[in-house]
């Protein structure tokens, strides 16, 4: 992350009852990937930059692993299901809810890939009655490596296609449930 990116992200002041939620982007068998390293750096920078206290970080396991490589750990780690199945964004938020409640948090700083994902997570956070904040993010990029197991995180066009597919599936689900 560049010095300019650090300056742009730092300096934002938060209140008590604020939690950082860091979601991964892409997945390799051996994490972290380059995208998750950047997401972890932003989460760490924001957690340390609070005027009054260090903000707690709730991180998806891939980001938590990247934080460990940088010499610190997340306060709460949202792990992949024991059966190794896919952990969706909604699955992360479902597991996050009890932790947010126990911390008494009302404001959630959403640290995620800035193209589509961060705004989607902010929408889901808002739908749960919490106040999301999307900090400016540096370039996170895409993991185009053959090691990346998620085809939709390998480039912008693939992510758009995946979002359209999910949107169409959601519409179809609503139509079949209403009639």
C-alpha angles and dihedrals in degrees: 000000000000125000089246091055091050092051092047093052098039122072095053108128122214134188133231115283091049123129131186115229112196117191125191128239118209127354135234127184086243109042149231106064121192093263093054091048090059092045089051092050091054092047091050093047092051094045092054096042099067111120097223108027145349109279117232116249124215107192137183108242096258091055091043089056090052090051090053090055087055092054103261140077139228118253090229127019120204104211133205113258113275091246089060093244123151117286107215126202089253089050090053091051092048091054090044097055098080091049092050089050094049090051091049090232121169099168122060122195105210113213108183141119105310097222108083098316100075093050092045091053090047089054091051092047091050091049087059091059096257129121113246124204120194109202119206109272129210119231106298096177128191131285102237092170121125085236091069108100096195112078093194093062095056096086147349096263091050091050091051091049090050092049091050090049092050091047092051091048090051092051092048091050091051092047093050093047094050097052 
